[in-house]
Amino acid sequence: MIRKNYLILLVSVCLWQVGKAQFVYRSGVYRTQEEWMKNTPAPLTNFTIVKRPAPVLKRDGGNDFKVTPASAEYSKHSAKRNLWAISRNDSLFVNGWKLHLGNWYIHALTQGRYICLRAGLPASTRLQSELTHEGLYYPAGGFVFMGGRSYSDARFFYVYDVESDQLEILTPARVHVILDDYPDLESAFLKEVTKTIPVMIQYIAALNAFTIAAAK
């Protein structure tokens, strides 16, 4: 317990030290991948962003947030298929369609080079195989059974590297690889007794902060 508290304190102190360097995507509309990678969005116009109800998710599938343009500048089809992301009030909503993670938008859990996401089933057979290997995905008759949930509303955690355009399943092994160039964080992470999703996200957030601080 003492060691665990120490490691939490270590990461918290690291985050506090580089707090002023925390990365937040500029408010706006990211129409292309290049705009997203360079953090140079178009001006933010009026969009409605609403959380989709659970019954709708179960019936229609897709991700958690629906984005609808409230002006003629963007069509509904463009918002659903063409835009990469929208940033508003320090919150980033990523278009799942662009990452082959299903329809509609995903609220990013971290911001920076590495973006943690909670989203639907990936289209990639490679990622599906990894989910199966992790014991999270059980294809049976075209459906996914995960804690009694069907494929339409099942949720998995991912980490997306914006610089390399690489999407991976968020696992302890993947976080270990990502932290390889940051020995203090890597050492602390390896000593974590339980590498839960919140713990992994915490370390990714710390890494993002270090990356921004180092670039200044």
N, C-alpha and C positions, 0 to 999 in steps of 0.2 A: 504494500500500500504506500509506503514511504517513497519507494522508487517510482511508482506510478505518478504520485503527486509531484515529484521532482520533475518528471518528464513533461507533465502538463504545464508546470511553471516555466520550464525552459522554453517551450514553444510559445507560451504566452508572452514571455519577456522578449523573445525574438520578434514577435509580431508588434509589440509595443515600440520596440526600438526603430522599426522601419515603418511605423504606422503612417507617417507623412508621405511615404512612397507608395501607399496602397493604390493599386491600379483600378480605375473605374472607366468603363467605356463612355465616350462622350455621348450625350443625349442626341439622338437622331435616328435616321433610317439607314441601315447598311444594305444598299441595293446590290452590291457585288461582294465577292469574297475579298477582292483587293481592298475595298473600302473597310471591310472588317479587319483585315490583317494590319492595315495602316492606321486604324482608328480615325478614319476621316469620313464620317457619315454625312449624308445629305440632311438638310434641315428637317427637324421633327414636325410633321404635320399632325392633324387630328386623327388619332387611331383609338378605337375602343378595344381594350384588352380585358377579357373576362375569363374567369376560371370555368371550365366546362363541367356541368353537373355529373356526378357519378353514374346515374342511369344512362346518360348520353354516351359517356365513355364506354360503358359496357356494351351498349347497343351498336355504336358506330366505330369504336376504336379511336386511335389517334392520341395525341398528347394533350396536356392539361389545359392549355390556354388558347383561346380563339382570338384572333386579331382581325378586326374589321375596320377598313378605312372609312372615315366620316366625311371625306371630301372627294372631289372628282379627280384629284391628282393621281391616286392609285386605285386600280380596280380591285374587286374582291379576289379575282383570280391571281392578280399580281401579288397581293398580300399573302395568299395561301401558297403560292408556288415559286415566285421569283425573288422575293426579298430574302436576305440572309439573316438579318436580326434587327431588332428594335431596342434601343436603350432609352429608358425614361425614368426619371427620379432615382438614379443610381441602380436601377434594376435592368438586367439584360434578358431579353426574350429571344431565344434562338429558334429559327425555323427548322423543325425536325425533318422536313422534306429534303432540305439541302444536305443533311448529314445521313440521309437514308434511315431515319428513325421514325418514319410515319408522318402523318398529317399534323398540322397545327404546331403550336409553339411550346417551347420548353423554357422554364425559368432557370437561368444559370445559377448554380450553387456557389461558384467561385468566378472571379474575373481576373484576367491576366493571360499569360501564355497558355496556361492549362485551365480548361473550363470543365468543371464537374457538372454532370447532367443526370437527371432522373427522367427516363423516357421509356417509350414503348419498345417493342421487339425490333431488333435491327434487321435490315434487309440482307446484310452480309452473311453468307453461309459460314464464313470463317468465325465471325463473332457469335453466331448461333452455336457453332461447335464449341467455342470457349465457354459459353453459358452452360451448355450441356456438361462440359468437363467440370465446371464449378458446382454442378448440381442445382442449377437455377432454372434450367429450361428443359422441359420434358415434352417433346413433340409427340402427340398421339392423335391420329385421325385429323390432323390439321389444326389441332388446338394445343394451347400451352396450359399445362396445369402447374400452378405455382401457388401453394397455400390456398387451394380451392378457387383460384382466379382463372379466368379464361384468357386466351391470347389477346383479346381486345382491350383489356384494362390492366394487364400485367405490367409491372414497372421494374426496370433494371437501372443500374448506375454505370455511368460511363465517364471517361476523361478524354477530352479532345484537346490535342496539341494544335493551336492555331498556326504556329509557324510551319510545322511540317504537314499540316492538313491530315493528321492521323487520329482516328477514333479508336479507342480501346475500351475494353471492359475495366471498370475500376475494381482492382483486386490488390491484395497486399504485394503480390509479385510485381505487378505493374508499378505501384507506388515506389517499391524498392528500386526499380530501374530508373524511374524519373528522378529520384533523389540521389542518384549515383555520384553526381558532381558536387554534392553538398554534404560532406561527411558528418557534420554535427547533427543535421536533421536526420540523415540516414541512420546514424548510430542510435539516436533517440527512438526512431521509428522501429528499428529492429528489436529494441528492448521492450516495446509495448507488449503487454501480456495478451490483450485482446485487440486485434486490429479491425475494429468495427468500421462501418461506413462513416459515421461521424468523425472517428479518429483519422481515417484516411483523408477525408475532406479537409480536416484541420491542417494536416501536413501539406497538402496541395496549396492551401491558402497561404501558409507560411512560405512555401517555395516561391509562389508568385510575388510575394512581398520582397523576398530577397532578390529576385531577378530584377525587379524594378529599381530597388535601391542600388544594385550593382551597376545598373546602366546610367545612373546619374553621376 
